[in-house]
């Protein structure tokens, strides 16, 4: 089936050519279980009575964060995810990265998606230099590759623009510096699917420009990029497709201009 | 072109794929379930590919441990020395457990016990926190999670090797001459490292699910220490006990590895001195090998079984 499709490629108009999917999200539900919510976990007597009464799941509250979202992402796409705070965007990304179990439905991906978030700190007590090396090794690079890429990563992050900061522990970095370094480490490798959670908004103007170019390069090397952001301008600049999520449900999935436009005007379809 | 107001148009498969359900589409292009656990063999391969990471992580952590301290890396040597000092004061001088040991060998005997037991104790304690303390790393990057407990065991091994330098000085100062049996230290430590890796993997999985366990661990470890005969000869104390309990005590892995190392370093205590009933039964090496391989295999499989769940929720 795929073979005949390849042969016919030139003959059919671009719109009807089968594209290669990289992420298939099929009617996904995600439920968080929060332990010890509600009536006091802190008090010893309540903990004791919980144990004595052998009531499992007492004090566990369920939060239905994603309620039946489906979409398919294709090779070379950059997709923005927008929605108000707590709408389930970051949860959706974590699930695509395989870090959250789905309650129902399935998420199928090409290779291993990599999640890049501002909250995902590396090791704070170690120097930036060590973090670069460890991050690269953890992503599966060989020591030789790390050596080759090291300077490139440091230059890209711009950490050393204002003095020798790379040899200081990461806990001394500002949040922007930390986020820049983390992005630079993650972007040093070509990923089949790269998931970015608000990382672009933290850097300065020059770094944001560099990141956008790098994301374009990553897309060029046949990857798919997901971007979660509250900065509609960076979504407009990076993504041509946008998915609007609200209260765990998919509101709209379409070209960025239209979806973001509607989102800004607050017009739900 | 289709109209842009069609909300699902960008998602729907086109051309030859049109009409496929998401599941069929995923199957056709060979997409896999995100975050699924790889097979045991594939997992081992991935882990082997991360060996440089494990080593670099362990070294970086070891160095970072004392960055805040003024004396810095000197603590690596001072900490084991102080440890020995305290135990010697309490058990050697005040409680006079050294009676019955030839010459000044008690201090060597004690230090070997302390270091060997702490090696396993630290493996359990750091294993318990290996996942929960590194959630940032786990949620940011993809790598086989077993890298972390293994790296922590490597840290303990590196620390032990530093302690070994202190130990060799202590042993020589205690009047024990180096001999051929010192070579046995290497296989004994390798076996214990393998055992520790296994136990660390087990506690890493337990600790990642139940953080309450870290409150309990210190008590369990203390009980284990007293039952293993770190500061006094346990063989001496239990010889009047029922045979079945003696057998169980003899199987205690901490005692097994302590005996192996004590015998390797100071055979004089075992050969010439029967007063404290120190003997090295020939099956001690068999027990050591059995514990090492058994614990490693069980721990590795046990940890791998929950691979996709670490760092979730």
Contacts between the chains, C-beta under 8 A, distances in Angstrom:
chain1	res1	chain2	res2	distance
A	1	B	16	5.8
A	1	B	28	7.7
A	2	B	16	7.2
A	2	B	28	7.5
A	4	B	16	7.1
A	5	B	15	6.2
A	5	B	16	4.1
A	12	B	15	6.5
A	15	B	1	6.7
A	15	B	2	7.2
A	15	B	14	6.4
A	16	B	14	5.2
A	16	B	15	4.6
A	16	B	18	7.6
A	17	B	14	6.3
A	17	B	15	4.8
A	18	B	13	6.7
A	18	B	14	5.9
A	18	B	15	3.8
A	18	B	16	4.5
A	18	B	17	4.3
A	18	B	18	7.9
A	19	B	13	7.5
A	19	B	14	6.2
A	19	B	15	7.8
A	19	B	17	7.8
A	20	B	29	6.0
A	21	B	13	7.3
A	21	B	25	5.6
A	21	B	26	7.0
A	21	B	29	5.5
A	21	B	31	6.7
A	22	B	31	7.6
A	23	B	31	7.7
A	24	B	22	4.8
A	24	B	23	7.7
A	24	B	25	5.8
A	24	B	26	4.2
A	24	B	31	5.8
A	25	B	22	7.4
A	26	B	21	7.8
A	26	B	22	3.8
A	26	B	23	5.8
A	26	B	26	7.3
A	27	B	22	7.7
A	32	B	313	6.9
A	33	B	313	7.0
A	70	B	11	7.5
A	70	B	22	6.2
A	71	B	8	7.9
A	71	B	11	4.5
A	72	B	11	4.8
A	72	B	12	7.5
A	72	B	13	6.9
A	72	B	22	6.3
A	72	B	25	6.5
A	94	B	139	7.6
A	95	B	34	7.4
A	96	B	34	6.1
A	97	B	34	7.0
A	97	B	35	7.2
A	97	B	142	7.9
A	98	B	34	4.0
A	98	B	35	2.1
A	98	B	36	7.4
A	98	B	142	7.8
A	98	B	308	7.1
A	99	B	35	6.6
A	99	B	139	5.8
A	99	B	311	6.0
A	99	B	312	5.8
A	100	B	312	5.7
A	100	B	313	7.1
A	101	B	35	7.8
A	101	B	308	7.8
A	101	B	309	7.4
A	101	B	312	6.0
A	101	B	313	7.8
A	106	B	22	7.9
A	106	B	23	6.9
A	106	B	26	7.5
A	106	B	33	6.2
A	107	B	33	6.9
A	107	B	34	4.4
A	107	B	35	8.0
A	108	B	22	7.7
A	108	B	23	7.8
A	108	B	26	3.5
A	108	B	31	3.7
A	108	B	32	6.5
A	108	B	33	6.0
A	108	B	34	6.9
A	109	B	31	5.8
A	109	B	32	6.7
A	109	B	33	8.0
A	109	B	34	4.5
A	110	B	29	7.1
A	110	B	30	7.8
A	110	B	31	5.4
A	110	B	32	8.0
A	112	B	142	5.1
A	113	B	34	6.5
A	114	B	141	7.3
A	114	B	142	6.3
A	115	B	139	7.0
A	115	B	140	6.9
A	116	B	140	7.2
A	117	B	139	7.4
A	117	B	140	7.0
A	119	B	136	7.7
A	119	B	139	7.8
A	120	B	136	5.7
A	120	B	137	8.0
A	120	B	139	5.2
A	120	B	140	3.3
A	121	B	136	4.1
A	121	B	140	7.5
A	122	B	136	6.6
A	122	B	137	6.1
A	122	B	140	6.6
A	123	B	60	7.3
A	123	B	61	7.9
A	123	B	64	7.5
A	123	B	136	7.8
A	123	B	137	6.8
A	125	B	64	4.6
A	125	B	67	6.6
A	126	B	60	5.3
A	126	B	61	8.0
A	126	B	64	5.3
A	130	B	56	7.9
A	130	B	60	4.8
A	130	B	64	8.0
A	133	B	56	6.1
A	134	B	53	6.8
A	134	B	56	5.7
A	134	B	57	5.9
A	134	B	60	6.2
A	135	B	141	6.5
A	137	B	50	7.1
A	137	B	52	5.2
A	137	B	53	3.7
A	137	B	56	5.5
A	137	B	57	7.8
A	138	B	50	7.0
A	138	B	53	5.0
A	138	B	57	7.8
A	138	B	137	7.1
A	138	B	141	4.7
A	138	B	143	4.6
A	138	B	147	7.6
A	139	B	141	5.9
A	139	B	142	7.4
A	139	B	143	7.3
A	140	B	46	7.9
A	140	B	49	5.9
A	140	B	50	6.8
A	140	B	143	7.0
A	142	B	52	7.0
A	143	B	52	5.2
A	169	B	64	7.9
A	169	B	67	7.0
A	182	B	140	7.0
A	186	B	140	7.6
A	186	B	141	7.7
A	241	B	10	5.2
A	252	B	7	5.6
A	253	B	7	5.7
A	253	B	8	6.0
A	253	B	10	6.0
A	253	B	11	5.7
A	254	B	4	6.1
A	254	B	5	7.7
A	254	B	6	7.6
A	254	B	7	5.9
A	254	B	9	7.0
A	254	B	10	6.0
A	255	B	4	5.5
A	255	B	10	7.3
A	258	B	4	5.4
A	258	B	5	7.5
A	269	B	5	7.8
A	269	B	7	6.4
